[in-house]
Amino acid sequence: MTEVDEDFEALAGPSDAAPAASRRKPRSETRIDHEMSFVLHTFPYRETSMIVDVLTRHHGRVGLVARGARRPRSALRGVLLAFRPLALSWVFGRTRSVSGGGELGTLTRAEWLGGQRPLAGEGLMSGFYVNELVQKLLARGDPHETLFDRYVETLVALGDDASPGPVLRRFEIALMREAGYALRLDHDAHGVPIDAHGLYRYVPEQGAVRLDAAEGADESTTHGGTLLDMHRDDYADPVTLAEAKLLMRRVLQHHLAGQILHTRRLVIDLQTLEDDRR
């Protein structure tokens, strides 16, 4: 178990321009204790601290300041790692927002809960992809207990060396639903039931649009059978698995609104490097 000093100076922000007396005015505090959490990402803050972006069971995505976590002898250096189930405690009210990113809490305690296999190889890369999706599509401060449970199931499956394709598709669909972009996969954009033998183009914000029989299939089209399989959460058919990957890539690109998925870019670069070596 690791404890972090609770007194932490306010983060730099626009309000720092206020008079000193105003800055010393006590602020109301909210304490959260022993919350099950997972680290999504960390980045340095000042000389010895870091900011930690976490996904929590009851509070959704939360940003925390971990004071002194980058010191050589800090026990937090071995605790605040991705894909580990943690029990975190923090207090809101001691820090201000940074660059409009919302209020940050101050981490006061961190404990590794154990009991979960570490990710490796393809599963590890898939885990980083999942974390990046959560960061980019889920707003801070909104509880999503169902998604948290799906996140845990996803990490367990990746740790058990499950085929990452079906695991990632299931998580992507769950994340889209929780973020308010649920996919309708059993009916088309006009409310007509999907025809398993039909050919469709999925249009974000509208849904599946059936194509004329004369139009040929390409990477932007999806067979009706694939949509129905995705609705049933069935990825046994290789065609379904391949088309579902392309469909979700297009839908995610739309909702990411130009944001780059660095993990996807890294996977492409690694695959290109491997091909060059052959």
Short mmCIF file of the C-alpha atoms (twelve columns), coordinates in Angstrom:
data_MODEL
# 
_entry.id   MODEL 
# 
loop_
_atom_site.group_PDB 
_atom_site.id 
_atom_site.type_symbol 
_atom_site.label_atom_id 
_atom_site.label_alt_id 
_atom_site.label_comp_id 
_atom_site.label_asym_id 
_atom_site.label_seq_id 
_atom_site.Cartn_x 
_atom_site.Cartn_y 
_atom_site.Cartn_z 
_atom_site.pdbx_PDB_model_num 
ATOM 1   C CA . MET A 1   0.000   0.000   0.000   1 
ATOM 2   C CA . THR A 2   1.266   3.472   -0.849  1 
ATOM 3   C CA . GLU A 3   0.263   6.858   0.571   1 
ATOM 4   C CA . VAL A 4   0.804   10.243  -1.022  1 
ATOM 5   C CA . ASP A 5   0.963   13.527  0.868   1 
ATOM 6   C CA . GLU A 6   -2.462  15.149  0.759   1 
ATOM 7   C CA . ASP A 7   -1.350  18.776  0.755   1 
ATOM 8   C CA . PHE A 8   -0.617  19.830  -2.822  1 
ATOM 9   C CA . GLU A 9   -0.384  23.311  -4.240  1 
ATOM 10  C CA . ALA A 10  -2.989  24.340  -6.807  1 
ATOM 11  C CA . LEU A 11  -2.175  23.567  -10.420 1 
ATOM 12  C CA . ALA A 12  -1.201  26.464  -12.652 1 
ATOM 13  C CA . GLY A 13  -4.253  27.990  -14.285 1 
ATOM 14  C CA . PRO A 14  -6.031  31.228  -15.138 1 
ATOM 15  C CA . SER A 15  -7.235  31.659  -11.572 1 
ATOM 16  C CA . ASP A 16  -3.626  31.924  -10.336 1 
ATOM 17  C CA . ALA A 17  -3.792  35.575  -11.354 1 
ATOM 18  C CA . ALA A 18  -6.122  36.230  -8.403  1 
ATOM 19  C CA . PRO A 19  -4.763  37.982  -5.258  1 
ATOM 20  C CA . ALA A 20  -2.787  35.806  -2.845  1 
ATOM 21  C CA . ALA A 21  -5.421  36.135  -0.139  1 
ATOM 22  C CA . SER A 22  -8.047  34.811  -2.544  1 
ATOM 23  C CA . ARG A 23  -5.862  31.841  -3.495  1 
ATOM 24  C CA . ARG A 24  -5.486  30.883  0.174   1 
ATOM 25  C CA . LYS A 25  -9.232  30.756  0.709   1 
ATOM 26  C CA . PRO A 26  -10.273 27.237  1.805   1 
ATOM 27  C CA . ARG A 27  -12.066 25.206  -0.822  1 
ATOM 28  C CA . SER A 28  -14.699 22.554  -0.214  1 
ATOM 29  C CA . GLU A 29  -13.360 19.017  -0.614  1 
ATOM 30  C CA . THR A 30  -14.807 15.728  -1.761  1 
ATOM 31  C CA . ARG A 31  -13.032 12.546  -0.717  1 
ATOM 32  C CA . ILE A 32  -13.215 9.257   -2.595  1 
ATOM 33  C CA . ASP A 33  -11.871 6.158   -0.839  1 
ATOM 34  C CA . HIS A 34  -10.776 2.746   -2.093  1 
ATOM 35  C CA . GLU A 35  -12.254 3.062   -5.588  1 
ATOM 36  C CA . MET A 36  -11.498 0.230   -8.019  1 
ATOM 37  C CA . SER A 37  -9.622  1.815   -10.925 1 
ATOM 38  C CA . PHE A 38  -7.347  1.222   -13.896 1 
ATOM 39  C CA . VAL A 39  -4.649  3.569   -15.172 1 
ATOM 40  C CA . LEU A 40  -5.305  4.677   -18.750 1 
ATOM 41  C CA . HIS A 41  -2.316  6.975   -19.197 1 
ATOM 42  C CA . THR A 42  0.266   8.941   -17.218 1 
ATOM 43  C CA . PHE A 43  2.381   11.953  -18.106 1 
ATOM 44  C CA . PRO A 44  4.937   14.043  -16.185 1 
ATOM 45  C CA . TYR A 45  3.925   17.083  -14.189 1 
ATOM 46  C CA . ARG A 46  6.537   19.507  -12.862 1 
ATOM 47  C CA . GLU A 47  9.779   17.989  -11.518 1 
ATOM 48  C CA . THR A 48  8.710   14.921  -9.559  1 
ATOM 49  C CA . SER A 49  4.965   14.501  -9.991  1 
ATOM 50  C CA . MET A 50  2.689   13.076  -12.653 1 
ATOM 51  C CA . ILE A 51  -0.875  13.386  -13.844 1 
ATOM 52  C CA . VAL A 52  -2.716  10.079  -14.034 1 
ATOM 53  C CA . ASP A 53  -5.794  9.478   -16.186 1 
ATOM 54  C CA . VAL A 54  -7.818  6.591   -14.701 1 
ATOM 55  C CA . LEU A 55  -11.033 4.698   -15.399 1 
ATOM 56  C CA . THR A 56  -13.003 4.054   -12.207 1 
ATOM 57  C CA . ARG A 57  -15.952 1.850   -11.327 1 
ATOM 58  C CA . HIS A 58  -18.300 4.498   -9.922  1 
ATOM 59  C CA . HIS A 59  -16.905 7.840   -11.109 1 
ATOM 60  C CA . GLY A 60  -16.016 7.176   -14.723 1 
ATOM 61  C CA . ARG A 61  -12.858 8.672   -16.144 1 
ATOM 62  C CA . VAL A 62  -10.939 10.790  -13.616 1 
ATOM 63  C CA . GLY A 63  -7.745  12.856  -13.754 1 
ATOM 64  C CA . LEU A 64  -5.498  12.721  -10.686 1 
ATOM 65  C CA . VAL A 65  -2.272  14.408  -9.599  1 
ATOM 66  C CA . ALA A 66  0.206   11.965  -8.032  1 
ATOM 67  C CA . ARG A 67  2.654   14.066  -6.040  1 
ATOM 68  C CA . GLY A 68  6.221   12.828  -5.980  1 
ATOM 69  C CA . ALA A 69  5.385   9.745   -8.053  1 
ATOM 70  C CA . ARG A 70  8.432   10.238  -10.298 1 
ATOM 71  C CA . ARG A 71  10.964  10.316  -7.491  1 
ATOM 72  C CA . PRO A 72  13.458  7.426   -7.737  1 
ATOM 73  C CA . ARG A 73  12.367  5.888   -4.433  1 
ATOM 74  C CA . SER A 74  8.634   6.521   -4.788  1 
ATOM 75  C CA . ALA A 75  6.665   3.313   -4.274  1 
ATOM 76  C CA . LEU A 76  4.072   4.695   -6.701  1 
ATOM 77  C CA . ARG A 77  6.473   4.116   -9.604  1 
ATOM 78  C CA . GLY A 78  5.696   0.408   -9.405  1 
ATOM 79  C CA . VAL A 79  1.991   0.784   -8.665  1 
ATOM 80  C CA . LEU A 80  0.524   3.293   -11.134 1 
ATOM 81  C CA . LEU A 81  0.829   1.018   -14.152 1 
ATOM 82  C CA . ALA A 82  -1.687  0.276   -16.895 1 
ATOM 83  C CA . PHE A 83  -3.871  -2.856  -16.852 1 
ATOM 84  C CA . ARG A 84  -3.471  -3.469  -13.114 1 
ATOM 85  C CA . PRO A 85  -6.589  -3.403  -10.904 1 
ATOM 86  C CA . LEU A 86  -5.982  -0.712  -8.296  1 
ATOM 87  C CA . ALA A 87  -7.787  0.642   -5.255  1 
ATOM 88  C CA . LEU A 88  -7.300  4.408   -5.394  1 
ATOM 89  C CA . SER A 89  -8.248  7.148   -2.954  1 
ATOM 90  C CA . TRP A 90  -8.232  10.835  -3.806  1 
ATOM 91  C CA . VAL A 91  -9.613  14.220  -2.845  1 
ATOM 92  C CA . PHE A 92  -11.236 16.817  -5.074  1 
ATOM 93  C CA . GLY A 93  -10.974 20.482  -4.163  1 
ATOM 94  C CA . ARG A 94  -7.193  20.918  -3.847  1 
ATOM 95  C CA . THR A 95  -6.430  21.315  -7.545  1 
ATOM 96  C CA . ARG A 96  -7.729  23.401  -10.422 1 
ATOM 97  C CA . SER A 97  -8.346  22.520  -14.029 1 
ATOM 98  C CA . VAL A 98  -5.471  22.381  -16.486 1 
ATOM 99  C CA . SER A 99  -5.942  23.769  -20.007 1 
ATOM 100 C CA . GLY A 100 -9.698  23.297  -19.786 1 
ATOM 101 C CA . GLY A 101 -9.339  19.570  -19.026 1 
ATOM 102 C CA . GLY A 102 -11.618 19.656  -15.989 1 
ATOM 103 C CA . GLU A 103 -10.834 19.542  -12.272 1 
ATOM 104 C CA . LEU A 104 -8.130  17.163  -11.176 1 
ATOM 105 C CA . GLY A 105 -8.175  15.235  -7.938  1 
ATOM 106 C CA . THR A 106 -5.150  14.744  -5.691  1 
ATOM 107 C CA . LEU A 107 -4.171  11.109  -5.228  1 
ATOM 108 C CA . THR A 108 -3.848  10.176  -1.556  1 
ATOM 109 C CA . ARG A 109 -3.505  6.386   -1.648  1 
ATOM 110 C CA . ALA A 110 -2.896  3.616   -4.178  1 
ATOM 111 C CA . GLU A 111 -3.015  -0.139  -3.667  1 
ATOM 112 C CA . TRP A 112 -2.534  -2.918  -6.197  1 
ATOM 113 C CA . LEU A 113 -5.362  -5.450  -5.896  1 
ATOM 114 C CA . GLY A 114 -3.691  -8.249  -7.879  1 
ATOM 115 C CA . GLY A 115 -5.506  -11.252 -9.310  1 
ATOM 116 C CA . GLN A 116 -5.202  -10.424 -13.004 1 
ATOM 117 C CA . ARG A 117 -2.806  -11.797 -15.602 1 
ATOM 118 C CA . PRO A 118 -0.472  -9.256  -17.222 1 
ATOM 119 C CA . LEU A 119 -0.857  -8.473  -20.905 1 
ATOM 120 C CA . ALA A 120 1.867   -9.356  -23.393 1 
ATOM 121 C CA . GLY A 121 2.487   -9.306  -27.124 1 
ATOM 122 C CA . GLU A 122 -0.575  -8.656  -29.256 1 
ATOM 123 C CA . GLY A 123 -2.757  -8.520  -26.161 1 
ATOM 124 C CA . LEU A 124 -0.628  -5.706  -24.748 1 
ATOM 125 C CA . MET A 125 -0.912  -3.631  -27.928 1 
ATOM 126 C CA . SER A 126 -4.666  -4.253  -27.947 1 
ATOM 127 C CA . GLY A 127 -4.849  -3.061  -24.349 1 
ATOM 128 C CA . PHE A 128 -3.129  0.214   -25.191 1 
ATOM 129 C CA . TYR A 129 -5.564  0.645   -28.095 1 
ATOM 130 C CA . VAL A 130 -8.523  0.150   -25.737 1 
ATOM 131 C CA . ASN A 131 -7.106  2.692   -23.284 1 
ATOM 132 C CA . GLU A 132 -6.596  5.266   -26.015 1 
ATOM 133 C CA . LEU A 133 -10.171 4.816   -27.255 1 
ATOM 134 C CA . VAL A 134 -11.522 5.383   -23.733 1 
ATOM 135 C CA . GLN A 135 -9.449  8.530   -23.333 1 
ATOM 136 C CA . LYS A 136 -10.573 10.012  -26.624 1 
ATOM 137 C CA . LEU A 137 -14.267 9.079   -26.567 1 
ATOM 138 C CA . LEU A 138 -15.268 9.159   -22.900 1 
ATOM 139 C CA . ALA A 139 -15.676 12.483  -21.094 1 
ATOM 140 C CA . ARG A 140 -14.301 12.849  -17.595 1 
ATOM 141 C CA . GLY A 141 -16.638 12.632  -14.629 1 
ATOM 142 C CA . ASP A 142 -19.437 10.533  -16.166 1 
ATOM 143 C CA . PRO A 143 -20.004 7.164   -14.427 1 
ATOM 144 C CA . HIS A 144 -20.222 4.163   -16.774 1 
ATOM 145 C CA . GLU A 145 -20.367 1.064   -14.571 1 
ATOM 146 C CA . THR A 146 -21.484 -1.205  -17.423 1 
ATOM 147 C CA . LEU A 147 -18.563 -0.066  -19.561 1 
ATOM 148 C CA . PHE A 148 -16.170 -0.522  -16.635 1 
ATOM 149 C CA . ASP A 149 -17.312 -4.138  -16.330 1 
ATOM 150 C CA . ARG A 150 -16.809 -4.613  -20.083 1 
ATOM 151 C CA . TYR A 151 -13.335 -3.069  -19.769 1 
ATOM 152 C CA . VAL A 152 -12.403 -5.586  -17.070 1 
ATOM 153 C CA . GLU A 153 -13.778 -8.458  -19.178 1 
ATOM 154 C CA . THR A 154 -11.737 -7.186  -22.126 1 
ATOM 155 C CA . LEU A 155 -8.477  -7.125  -20.150 1 
ATOM 156 C CA . VAL A 156 -9.145  -10.610 -18.776 1 
ATOM 157 C CA . ALA A 157 -9.803  -11.957 -22.280 1 
ATOM 158 C CA . LEU A 158 -6.661  -10.318 -23.687 1 
ATOM 159 C CA . GLY A 159 -4.648  -11.668 -20.760 1 
ATOM 160 C CA . ASP A 160 -5.973  -15.160 -21.490 1 
ATOM 161 C CA . ASP A 161 -4.616  -14.900 -25.053 1 
ATOM 162 C CA . ALA A 162 -8.069  -14.740 -26.637 1 
ATOM 163 C CA . SER A 163 -8.183  -13.743 -30.303 1 
ATOM 164 C CA . PRO A 164 -8.116  -9.924  -30.096 1 
ATOM 165 C CA . GLY A 165 -10.441 -9.268  -33.065 1 
ATOM 166 C CA . PRO A 166 -13.769 -10.304 -31.473 1 
ATOM 167 C CA . VAL A 167 -12.673 -8.921  -28.081 1 
ATOM 168 C CA . LEU A 168 -11.934 -5.477  -29.529 1 
ATOM 169 C CA . ARG A 169 -15.121 -5.349  -31.625 1 
ATOM 170 C CA . ARG A 170 -17.236 -6.100  -28.555 1 
ATOM 171 C CA . PHE A 171 -15.503 -3.385  -26.563 1 
ATOM 172 C CA . GLU A 172 -15.732 -0.818  -29.379 1 
ATOM 173 C CA . ILE A 173 -19.485 -1.369  -29.697 1 
ATOM 174 C CA . ALA A 174 -19.966 -1.120  -25.908 1 
ATOM 175 C CA . LEU A 175 -17.887 2.071   -25.769 1 
ATOM 176 C CA . MET A 176 -19.841 3.665   -28.618 1 
ATOM 177 C CA . ARG A 177 -23.092 2.872   -26.840 1 
ATOM 178 C CA . GLU A 178 -21.918 4.340   -23.530 1 
ATOM 179 C CA . ALA A 179 -20.547 7.436   -25.276 1 
ATOM 180 C CA . GLY A 180 -23.959 8.086   -26.848 1 
ATOM 181 C CA . TYR A 181 -23.199 6.771   -30.338 1 
ATOM 182 C CA . ALA A 182 -24.964 3.396   -30.220 1 
ATOM 183 C CA . LEU A 183 -24.915 1.450   -33.481 1 
ATOM 184 C CA . ARG A 184 -28.205 0.107   -34.815 1 
ATOM 185 C CA . LEU A 185 -27.343 -3.195  -36.420 1 
ATOM 186 C CA . ASP A 186 -30.651 -5.068  -36.758 1 
ATOM 187 C CA . HIS A 187 -32.586 -2.380  -38.723 1 
ATOM 188 C CA . ASP A 188 -31.504 0.008   -41.449 1 
ATOM 189 C CA . ALA A 189 -31.649 3.807   -41.393 1 
ATOM 190 C CA . HIS A 190 -35.344 3.687   -42.413 1 
ATOM 191 C CA . GLY A 191 -36.351 1.184   -39.745 1 
ATOM 192 C CA . VAL A 192 -36.518 -1.766  -42.121 1 
ATOM 193 C CA . PRO A 193 -35.114 -5.051  -40.753 1 
ATOM 194 C CA . ILE A 194 -31.659 -5.865  -42.079 1 
ATOM 195 C CA . ASP A 195 -31.630 -8.405  -44.911 1 
ATOM 196 C CA . ALA A 196 -28.856 -10.937 -44.368 1 
ATOM 197 C CA . HIS A 197 -28.352 -11.168 -48.138 1 
ATOM 198 C CA . GLY A 198 -28.381 -7.406  -48.741 1 
ATOM 199 C CA . LEU A 199 -25.460 -5.037  -49.127 1 
ATOM 200 C CA . TYR A 200 -25.233 -1.916  -46.948 1 
ATOM 201 C CA . ARG A 201 -23.135 1.144   -46.281 1 
ATOM 202 C CA . TYR A 202 -23.139 2.218   -42.627 1 
ATOM 203 C CA . VAL A 203 -23.458 5.991   -42.328 1 
ATOM 204 C CA . PRO A 204 -22.622 7.460   -38.890 1 
ATOM 205 C CA . GLU A 205 -25.507 9.431   -37.348 1 
ATOM 206 C CA . GLN A 206 -27.935 7.638   -39.715 1 
ATOM 207 C CA . GLY A 207 -27.323 3.911   -39.716 1 
ATOM 208 C CA . ALA A 208 -27.167 1.242   -42.388 1 
ATOM 209 C CA . VAL A 209 -28.257 2.333   -45.866 1 
ATOM 210 C CA . ARG A 210 -29.129 -0.452  -48.304 1 
ATOM 211 C CA . LEU A 211 -27.405 -0.274  -51.664 1 
ATOM 212 C CA . ASP A 212 -28.814 -0.979  -55.089 1 
ATOM 213 C CA . ALA A 213 -28.201 -4.503  -56.349 1 
ATOM 214 C CA . ALA A 214 -26.086 -3.069  -59.173 1 
ATOM 215 C CA . GLU A 215 -23.586 -1.513  -56.753 1 
ATOM 216 C CA . GLY A 216 -20.589 -3.707  -56.049 1 
ATOM 217 C CA . ALA A 217 -18.994 -4.447  -52.688 1 
ATOM 218 C CA . ASP A 218 -15.873 -2.584  -51.604 1 
ATOM 219 C CA . GLU A 219 -14.165 -1.634  -48.320 1 
ATOM 220 C CA . SER A 220 -16.924 0.868   -47.523 1 
ATOM 221 C CA . THR A 221 -19.742 -1.684  -47.784 1 
ATOM 222 C CA . THR A 222 -20.947 -4.322  -45.354 1 
ATOM 223 C CA . HIS A 223 -23.066 -7.406  -45.936 1 
ATOM 224 C CA . GLY A 224 -26.335 -7.622  -44.043 1 
ATOM 225 C CA . GLY A 225 -25.233 -10.929 -42.547 1 
ATOM 226 C CA . THR A 226 -22.273 -9.148  -40.939 1 
ATOM 227 C CA . LEU A 227 -24.513 -6.517  -39.364 1 
ATOM 228 C CA . LEU A 228 -26.796 -9.210  -37.943 1 
ATOM 229 C CA . ASP A 229 -23.824 -11.196 -36.642 1 
ATOM 230 C CA . MET A 230 -22.504 -8.064  -34.916 1 
ATOM 231 C CA . HIS A 231 -25.950 -7.489  -33.403 1 
ATOM 232 C CA . ARG A 232 -25.815 -11.059 -32.025 1 
ATOM 233 C CA . ASP A 233 -22.207 -10.609 -30.885 1 
ATOM 234 C CA . ASP A 234 -21.165 -13.513 -33.117 1 
ATOM 235 C CA . TYR A 235 -17.779 -13.264 -34.862 1 
ATOM 236 C CA . ALA A 236 -17.271 -16.905 -35.807 1 
ATOM 237 C CA . ASP A 237 -17.558 -16.146 -39.544 1 
ATOM 238 C CA . PRO A 238 -14.220 -14.834 -40.938 1 
ATOM 239 C CA . VAL A 239 -16.149 -12.548 -43.333 1 
ATOM 240 C CA . THR A 240 -18.020 -11.027 -40.409 1 
ATOM 241 C CA . LEU A 241 -14.789 -10.503 -38.475 1 
ATOM 242 C CA . ALA A 242 -13.064 -8.779  -41.424 1 
ATOM 243 C CA . GLU A 243 -16.020 -6.566  -42.363 1 
ATOM 244 C CA . ALA A 244 -16.752 -5.659  -38.732 1 
ATOM 245 C CA . LYS A 245 -13.182 -4.403  -38.327 1 
ATOM 246 C CA . LEU A 246 -13.481 -2.108  -41.359 1 
ATOM 247 C CA . LEU A 247 -16.949 -0.888  -40.339 1 
ATOM 248 C CA . MET A 248 -15.853 -0.005  -36.800 1 
ATOM 249 C CA . ARG A 249 -12.739 1.720   -38.124 1 
ATOM 250 C CA . ARG A 250 -14.873 4.024   -40.299 1 
ATOM 251 C CA . VAL A 251 -17.384 4.740   -37.534 1 
ATOM 252 C CA . LEU A 252 -14.660 5.469   -34.979 1 
ATOM 253 C CA . GLN A 253 -12.800 7.758   -37.366 1 
ATOM 254 C CA . HIS A 254 -15.991 9.765   -37.791 1 
ATOM 255 C CA . HIS A 255 -16.579 10.199  -34.060 1 
ATOM 256 C CA . LEU A 256 -12.929 10.859  -33.291 1 
ATOM 257 C CA . ALA A 257 -13.289 13.943  -35.505 1 
ATOM 258 C CA . GLY A 258 -9.719  14.026  -36.738 1 
ATOM 259 C CA . GLN A 259 -8.018  12.764  -33.573 1 
ATOM 260 C CA . ILE A 260 -5.226  10.323  -34.356 1 
ATOM 261 C CA . LEU A 261 -5.111  6.902   -32.720 1 
ATOM 262 C CA . HIS A 262 -1.407  6.568   -32.001 1 
ATOM 263 C CA . THR A 263 -1.622  2.876   -31.100 1 
ATOM 264 C CA . ARG A 264 -3.159  2.048   -34.483 1 
ATOM 265 C CA . ARG A 265 -0.436  4.048   -36.231 1 
ATOM 266 C CA . LEU A 266 2.211   2.166   -34.228 1 
ATOM 267 C CA . VAL A 267 0.763   -1.230  -35.173 1 
ATOM 268 C CA . ILE A 268 0.782   -0.255  -38.855 1 
ATOM 269 C CA . ASP A 269 4.409   0.903   -38.595 1 
ATOM 270 C CA . LEU A 270 5.447   -2.338  -36.877 1 
ATOM 271 C CA . GLN A 271 3.680   -4.423  -39.521 1 
ATOM 272 C CA . THR A 272 5.409   -2.429  -42.275 1 
ATOM 273 C CA . LEU A 273 8.784   -2.947  -40.589 1 
ATOM 274 C CA . GLU A 274 8.160   -6.690  -40.313 1 
ATOM 275 C CA . ASP A 275 7.167   -6.889  -43.991 1 
ATOM 276 C CA . ASP A 276 10.359  -5.042  -44.982 1 
ATOM 277 C CA . ARG A 277 12.466  -7.582  -43.114 1 
ATOM 278 C CA . ARG A 278 10.983  -10.523 -45.011 1 
# 
